[in-house]
């Protein structure tokens, strides 16, 4: 789709905010009203629409894509969507440590264990930590309380949490980020700790570096969307 609009405006409507292109309200790909929960989020989406030159490129509009996902994919059944994200706690990356080399195991313990300790204290739970890749089940209470934590978020926050969970391979890292226990850069560094260690050890591959940069951009956009979408509760 080529740019057909000249003016992008944000207007209050129905307890939220909408974007209008030359006076016409923006709708989702499914044709639903794109009602946004906070003015700051609406302003951020408006900037993406204003920045379009020539043809519209969805990859250059990550916040708009997440807003569409919140309305089209999450809003109909947010609890089921939340449960899908919380299942990552069953095999959370932070619980599976290297058995060699020793340097990596020490680094994982130093960077990952504090995150598990934070979640344990925050939600009154315990984690089973193991060396290797053989699956070890987590306590039922741990899984239940992580699920309850994800169910506490609304559709827009869940839409942002989805890429944060899948990119990190962890249910804990996004929760720490959402509750203000972790900064974005530290969250990303924890997510790619193994990958970065191998790159330092064996040298950087150009294709791998480009892929990591693209994932980093997605992670940062999702983190920004999470803060804007959950503005009243971010860091709670």
HUJO-V42358 format. One record per helix or strand. SS is the DSSP state (~ for helix, > for strand). FROM is the first residue (numbers start at 1). TO is the last residue. Records with the same first field share a line. If there is no record, write none. Layout:
BEGIN
SS = FROM-TO / FROM-TO
END
This chain:
BEGIN
> = 2-2 / 8-13 / 16-21 / 24-25 / 27-27 / 33-33 / 36-36 / 55-55 / 96-97 / 130-131
~ = 39-50 / 58-60 / 62-91 / 93-95 / 102-123 / 140-151 / 155-168 / 172-178 / 184-191 / 193-202 / 206-229
END
